[in-house]
Amino acid sequence: MNEDMMHDISNYLHQIISNAELIENGREVSHYANKIKKSAYRIDALMADGAKKKTKLYISKGEQYPFNLKKISALNIMIVDDLDDNIEIMKNIFNTFSCNICSANSGEAALKLFRNGFIADIVCMDIIMPGMDGFTATKKLKSIGSSAYFIAVSALKNQSHDDMSLFDAWLPKPFMSEHIIGALVGYETSKNKMQTKENDKFKLDISDEIKKEILYLAKGGAYSALEKLIGALENSNSKVFLYSALKRVDLNLIITTIES
């Protein structure tokens, strides 16, 4: 199964879950809607397990990366996912850096961890979960004082700008080690994010027509369409800049750069 097919299946899978949630409140159909959701989650688990078997999700401390991985050593990591297999994958990676790890199988459990005193530096948040979803859990964690670096873990990409802006990075499902490394790069840069934006005077050398199209897609959170548009640009510093911001899911940076 190639990457494009995996992506399409995952998108259809989450459409099933979303449609099931729409009818779940109906008394006569709620039982069947719940069955649909459970089946979809099982498919999701199988896909994640298949990806895990084909991909070595282990990061060696001796390898070279574009940032110092020691900077996340001993940090507090909260992993929120309703699937134990996904939690185990994340734990294996963060254990490499001797991090302090707590996990939760639901948004409600994540809130309880925080209220019980686990102050996370990084939160890996699944989006589609039974009960409280990842968007709601992230909003509530922030509202009660969490200042963590939030990484969304989901196959969903074409979300609204407001939803995507809740997170500092977006980790796709099924994910590979390079995706996780990219999300961690974002953690290092997030400390100086505001200063970087103030000092960044980068000017895009692309046409006004293309700028308008990119701006429209960025404000709508159309990740996949942006990826195709930026990928079709001629090689230049502007393309490198836009692609880097997109991979960090920093749509705000793209928007402010175009509007400045």
Secondary structure, 3 states (H helix, E strand, C coil): CCHHHHHHHHHHHHHHHHHHHHHCCCCCCHHHHHHHHHHHHHHHHHHHHHHHHHCCCCCCCCCCCCCCHHHHCCCEEEEECCCHHHHHHHHHHHHCCCCEEEEECCHHHHHHHHHCCCCCCEEEEECCCCCCCHHHHHHHHHHCCCCCEEEEECCCCCCCHHHHCCCCEEECCCCCHHHHHHHHHHHHHHCCHHHHHHHCCCCCCCCHHHHHHHHHHHHCCCHHHHHHHHHCCCCCHHHHHHHHHHHCCCHHHHHHHHHC
